[in-house]
Amino acid sequence: MEDKVQGLLDALAELREKVNVNAVFGEPVTAAGRTVIPVARVGYRFEMGMWQAAGSGEQAAEADVGADVEETGGDGSGGMRAVPLAIVEVTEEGTRVKPIVDEQKVILAAGLLASWIAFWVAWTITKILAGRPSRRP
């Protein structure tokens, strides 16, 4: 069991070395008196589970043991994610931070806002029209 835990810790240490901004975006670049530095948010997560099951009867007979048999096991998963945030541009005139905008998120937010507005306008119109008396003779 200890060797499995040590293997997991070794894998985590190796992943920490690989998951960084340089692995995703590269080193800062200097050209024509200008240095561009990429800025990103890098994260990773892990999930691990362990289980232990006890058996008797046929399992004990198959193991050629008269007592109960215990089984142990485990599994795990993980993932990593890197999100570009900005570019830092360093020149002789000064330093500027240029944020990176995800157009898909902006379009999705605009679509959701338009849908929300359309719903409330339609709801308001139906409430106004429902309260009016009919003009038919």
N, C-alpha and C positions, 0 to 999 in steps of 0.2 A: 504494500500500500504506500509506503514511504517513497518508493521509486517512482510511482505514478504521480504523486504530488510534486516530487522534485522535477519530473519531466514537464509538468504543467508550469512550474515556476521558471524553468529554463526557456520554455516556449514564450512565456510572457516577456522575459528579458530580451529575447531575440526580436520579438515584435516591437517592443519599445524602441529598439535601435532603428528599425526599419520605418516605423510610422512617424514621420515628421514632415515638416513643410518642404524640406529639400527633396525628399523622396517623391513628392507629388508635383511640386512646381519648379524645382531646380534652384540652383544657386543664384544669388544676386548678380545682376549683369551691369557692367560698367562700359559705357561707350560714349565718345564725344563729350566728355565732361559731365555725364549724367549717369547716376546709379539708380537702378530700379530694383526694389526689394519686394518680393511677394509676401503677402500676409495671409495666413489661413488659420482656420480652426480645425484641428485634427483631434479626433476622439476615437476611442475603441471601447468595446464592451465584451464581457464574457459571461457565460452562464454555465453552471456546472451542477450536475446532480449525481448523487450516489444512492445506491439501493442495496438492501440486503434481504434475502428471502430464505426462510427456513423450510425444510421439507422433511418428510419421514416416509415410512412405508416403502413403496417401490423405489423411490430415489435412494433410500438408505440401502436397499438390497442391491441396486445397481452399483453402488459405490463399494459394495462388499464390506459394509460397516453395519454394526447392529444399532448404532445411535442415529440421531437426526443429522441431516446434511444441511450445511449452510452455504448459500451462494451469495456472492457479492459482485457488484458491478457498478459501472458509472458511465456517464456520457457528458458531453459538453459541446458548446458551440460558441462562436464569437464572431465579431465583425469589426471593421474599421471604416471610418468615414472622414473625408477631408473636404472642407467647404472653403472656397476662396472668399476672402473678405475684402481685401483692398490691395492697392499697390502704393508703395511709398517711393516717391520720386525725389531724389536728392540732386540738386544742381547748385551752381555758384550763386544763383539768385535766392535760393531758399529751398525749403523742403515742403512738398505737397503730398497729401494723402488723397488718392483717388479711389473711392469705394467702388466695388464691383456689384452691380445690380442684376439680380436674376429676373429677366423679363417675364419668364413663365409665371413666377409668383405674383408679379405686378398685374399681369393680364388676368390671372385667376381671381385675385382680390377685386379687380374692377368688375369682372363678371358677377361675382357674388354680391357686390354692392348694388349693381344694376338690378339683379334679380330681387333683392330685398326691397329696393325702392318700388319696383313694379308690383310686388305683392301688396305693399301697404297702400299704394295708390288705388289698386283694384279693390281692395277691402274697403277703403274709405268711400269710393264711388258707390259700391253696392250698399253700404249703410245709408248713404245720403239718399239714394234712389228708393230704398226700401221704406223710408219714412215719408215720402211724398204721396199725397193722395192721387188717385188716377184721374185724368182729365177727360175720360170718355163719358158721354151722356148716358 
